Amino acid sequence: MLLMDSSTKISFNRCIRDGDLVIVYERHDTMKAVKVCENSVLQNRFGVFKHSDWIGKPFGSKVFSNK
């Protein structure tokens, strides 16, 4: 039997942490993988998204830009 560390297990109950990989859906047909870093931002035509705003939110959360 393989033992797993439950703190690293991905689940929908776990919140986003610094260093996690998240999938960002920009539109219904456009998505990208982004590694979350405390001081980084994602900038696209929809606005500026601070990674620090994502940290602490559950996976699957909707986030909004500065616009």
C-alpha positions in Angstrom: 0.0 0.0 0.0 1.3 3.4 -1.0 1.1 6.1 1.7 0.3 9.6 0.7 0.8 12.9 2.5 -2.7 14.3 2.8 -1.5 17.9 2.9 -0.3 17.6 -0.7 -3.4 15.9 -2.0 -5.4 18.0 -4.4 -9.0 18.4 -3.4 -11.8 20.9 -3.9 -11.8 21.6 -0.2 -8.1 22.8 -0.2 -7.3 26.4 -0.6 -4.8 27.8 -3.1 -1.3 28.3 -1.7 1.9 29.9 -2.9 3.6 27.6 -5.4 0.4 25.8 -6.5 -0.4 25.3 -10.2 -3.8 26.6 -11.2 -5.8 26.6 -14.5 -7.1 30.0 -15.5 -10.1 30.1 -17.8 -9.8 33.4 -19.7 -12.8 32.6 -21.9 -14.9 29.5 -22.7 -12.3 28.4 -25.3 -9.0 29.8 -23.7 -7.2 28.6 -20.6 -3.7 28.5 -19.3 -1.7 26.9 -16.5 -0.3 29.5 -14.0 2.1 28.8 -11.1 0.9 31.0 -8.2 3.6 33.2 -6.7 2.9 35.7 -3.9 4.3 38.8 -5.7 3.2 38.0 -9.3 0.4 39.1 -11.5 -1.4 37.8 -14.5 -2.1 40.5 -17.0 -4.3 40.0 -20.1 -7.0 41.8 -22.1 -9.4 41.3 -19.2 -7.3 43.2 -16.7 -4.6 42.6 -14.0 -5.0 39.7 -11.6 -2.8 39.6 -8.5 -1.7 36.2 -7.4 -1.9 37.3 -3.8 -5.7 37.7 -4.3 -5.9 34.0 -5.2 -4.0 32.7 -2.2 -6.4 31.4 0.4 -9.3 30.9 -2.0 -10.6 27.4 -2.6 -9.8 25.8 -5.9 -12.6 26.6 -8.5 -13.2 30.1 -7.2 -14.1 32.9 -9.5 -11.7 35.9 -9.3 -12.1 39.4 -10.7 -9.6 41.8 -12.2 -9.0 45.5 -11.4 -11.4 46.5 -14.2 
